Amino acid sequence: MPAETGDAGDTLRWLLEKEQPAVRYLALKDLLDRKETDPEVRRVRSQIGRMGWAADLLRQQGPKGFWERREPRNFAEWTTFLWRPMYHATLWRALVLSDLGLDKADPRIRRIADLMFDYKLRFSSPFNFFYEEMCMVGNTARMMTRFGYGDDRRIRKLFDWILEDQREDGGWNCSQGTPGTLDAWEPLAALGSVPRPKRSPAMERAIVRGAEFYLERKLFEEGRRYPPWFRFHYPNHYYYDILVGLDVLTQLGFGADRRLRPALDVLREKRRPDGTWAMDKLHPDLGTRSSDAKEERPLQIEAPGKPSKWITLKALTVLKRAGADP
């Protein structure tokens, strides 16, 4: 744990501890600018699936690749397979694994991808995600691209829907016939997961319009002040907060835009005296519970209310991208 002085070196050493190779891997890359080809980066990445958070999640994976108790037996189970119960089913755990840096080089990730293709991304299936609401589409497109399937025509079809469904105001919404909302961050994050050389001109235009939608609203100005947006969480699932917005916008290259300053001020204010940031709440946060609340089972990676390696890593990465004082 960093000392109470908040020394930047102590905080970095804390993030580079060996117990969480996913954090160490991302800190090496995003904070110390080490390349993927760096021997230490490659070695640490190879450990992600063997120890720490990712290994803990994968240890509970069933032999067929999913976390549900059984495969679907009827229509209702077919429609919800891989994403119910909320936050504990395969889709939600796979999103975390994609965040942590795993990809299809790991056979356990390949089994997850096969399930997604078989059950949710089959062209002939009535249960596919190709024209689902944007929260699900964006999450799936981002996850599968990070897993290494971005060139697959089924994943490209998800991106086609993301481009088609962008609203006139530049945002997206998980409900049809409605204007964009800050809550629907998943499509923009999905576009950001595509390596720049592989982005089409239409993707680049959508990114610019989407970023402008967020920048115009300073990442949090949408009607009345919404308290959960000012609390930091992980896993995010499909919920939004200011750190999510800052991570997406700075990763896309908009860190220098002065309209990010109010959100960056919030980020700085939430830093603890020891130089870390805490995870404030575990989703579902107050005011974000869905109509399916009885099926919601929080997925905990770190303890809320305590210094968080994940939140601290993301906060320092955002400040670095924005050229702000750490």
N, C-alpha and C positions, 0 to 999 in steps of 0.2 A: 504494500500500500504506500502511495506517495506520502512524504512528510507534510505536516500542516503548513509549511512555508509556501507550498504551491510551486515549487521549483519545476520548471519545464522538463529538465532532464530526468527528474524523479518520475514524472508522469509518463514520459516516453519509456523509461526502463520498465515501469509497471505494465505498459501495453506490450512490451517485448518479452515478457515472461513466457516461459516455455509451456505452461499449463494449458494455454488456449492458442494453439497454432493458427487458427483462423484469424484471430486478432493480430498475432505476430506477423503473419503473412501480409495482411492488408496494411499494417503499420509500416512494414519494410517498403512496400510499394508506394503507398499514398502519402506517407509522411517523410520517408527517407529517400524517395525517388529511385529505389532499386528496381532494376528491370526483371521481367519474367525469366530471362535467361541467366540471371545471377544464381550461382550455385546455392547460396544460402536460401534464396527465395524458393528455388525449386525443391530443396530439401524440406523446408518448412511446409510448403504446400502439400507435399506427399504425406505429411503427418495429420492433415486436417481430418481425414476420415478414420483415423486410428486412435485419436485421443481428443478430449475436450467436448464441447457442445455437440459437434456433428456426430462424433462417435456415440455419444449418449443417445441421440435421436435414432441413429441407425441400428443401435443394439436392440431396439424395440420393433424393428421392421420385420414383417412376416416373411416367410420363405418365398412367397410369390411377389413380393415387392411392396405390398400395401400394409397399412396399419389398421384397417378396419377388421372387425372380427370375422367377416366372411364376405364372399363375393355376392353380388346382387341376385335375388331370387324372384323378384317381381318388378312390376313397372315402377312403383314408388322407389324401390331401392336402386333401380337402374338410374333414375333421374338424379339421385343424390349421392351415388357412389363416388368415392374419392374426396368428397368435400363435406360430408356430415359424419360425426358431429363437428360443428364449427370449431375451428382452431386446433382440433386434435386429429383430424382426419389427414389422409395422405397429402392432399393439395397444400394444406397449411404447413405441414412439416417440410414438404419439398421446397416451398418458398424460402424457408429458413436455410435449408441446405444450399440453395443457390446463392443466397446472400453470403454464406460462409466460404464460398470459393470452390465447392465441389462441381465436377462436371462429368461427362459421360466416360471419361477415362476410368471411373470407378464403376464396376459392374452393378453395384447396388443402385446407382443413379440411372444406369441403363434400364434396369427393371422398372423404376418409376416412370421413365419416359415411355417405355413400351405400354404401360398401363394407361398413360394419358392418351397415347395414340389409339389404343384399342377401344377405350371406353368413352373418351371425350373429344377426340379429334379425327374421327373416322368420317369420311365424306358421306357415306351411305347411311350413317346412323342418325336417328331422330334426336339423340341426346348430345349432339356435338356442341362445342363452344363457339362455332364460327360466327354466329349472330347473337350470342349471349350479351348480357349487359356488360358495359365497359370495365367495371371493376374486375370481373372474372376474366375477361378477355385480356386486359392489360397485364394482370398478374401472371396469367398463363404464358403470354408471349414473352414477358421479361424472364420468367423462370426457365422456359425451354431454350431461349436464346443463350442465357448464361450457361446452361447445361451443354451447349454446343450444337443445338439443332436449328440455329437461325436460318440456315439455307434450305431446310426442308420445306416443300411446297405447302404443307399443312400449317406450318408456323407462318409462312409468308401470307397465307390467307387470313390469319388473325390480324396481321399488320394491315392488310387491305381494309379490313373492317374498321380498324382504329382510324385510318385515314378518312374513310367514308363517313364515319360517325362524328367527326370533329364538328362542333357547333359553330355557328356564324361568329360568335364572340371569341372564338379561338380555344375555348375550353372543351371539356367533355362532361358528361353526366351519366350516372348509372341508371337513369330513368329516361325513357324515350319522350320526345316532344318537349324537352325542358332545356333551358339555357345551361351553359357551363357552370361548374361549381368547383371551388378549391378542393373539395373532398374527393373529386375524381382525378387523382394524381397518377393513377396506374398507367393510362395510355402514354402520357409523356415520359414516365420512367421506363416504359417498355421501349419507346423509340430511342431513349438514351442508352439502352443496353446494346443496341446495334452498333458495331464498330463503324467509325466515321467513313472509312473507305467503302463500306457496304451499304451506306444509306443512299436511297434514291433521291432525286431532286424533290419529289413529293414529300418524302420524309423530312427533308431539311426545311421545307416550307412549313410543314405542320409543327415542327419543333419551334421555329421562330414565332409562329402564331400562338402556340401553347405557352411558351415562355412569357410572351407579352401579356397574356391573360393573367398569369401569376404576378408579374412585375407591376402591372397596373393596380393590383390589389395589395401590393406590398406583402404578399404571402399570407395575410391574415385579415384583411379588411373585406368582409362580406356580410353585410347586415350587422347585427349586434355582436359584441365580443363573445366568442365561444370558448369557454374555459379549457376544454380538452385539447384544443389546438395549441395551448401554451404550456402543456405538459408533455414530457418526452416519454416515449414508449418503445418497447421492442419485445416480441415481434409486432410489427405494424399491421399485419394481415391486410385489410383494405382500408384502414383508418388513416386519417391525415393529421399531422401536426406540423409546427413551424420547422422542426429539424428535418422532417421528411421533405418539405418544400425546399429548404436550403440545400439539402444534399442533391436533390434532382437538378435544381437550377445551376448550382456551381459545377456539378459534373458535366452539364451540357455547355459550359463555357461562359455563363452569364454572371460570374462572380464579381466582376468589376462594376456591374450596374448599380448606380447609387440608390436605386429604389429598394435594394436589399438591406440598406443600412438599418431601418427599424427592426427587421427580423434579426439581423446580426447583433443589435444591441440587446435584444431579448436573450439571445444565446449567451452573450458575455455575462449578463446579469445572473444567469442561472449557474454559473461556474462556482464550485465550492472553494473554500479557502485552501484546500490541499491541491488544487489544480485540476480536479476531476469534475465530471458531471454525474448526476444521479439519474437513474431511471425513475421517473415520477410515479407512474401507474402501470398496471398490467391491463391490457385490453381484455374484455370490453370495459372502457372507462365510463365514468358517470355521464349519462346522456347519450351514450352510443350503443346501448343494447338494442338488438334487433327484435323483430316480431317473433323470432325463433329463440328467444332468450333461454328457454328451458333446455335447448340443445347446445348452448355455449359452454365450452370447457376451456378456461384460460390455459395457454401454453406458456410455461415459465422457463426462460433461459437464465435470467439473472433475477435477483430479489429486488422488488421495487423499494424505493426509499433509501437505497444504498448506492455508493459509488459504482458506476457501471462501466466496464471496459468497452462495451459496444457503443454506448452513447458517447463516452469520452473520445473514442476513436473517430466517430462520425463528426463530433463537434470540432475536433482539431483539424480534421480533413477539410471541413467546410471553411474554417478560418484560413487555412493555407491556400485553398483554391481562390478565396476572395481577396488574397493579399492583405489580410487583416492581421493585426498583432495577435499572437497566440495567447 
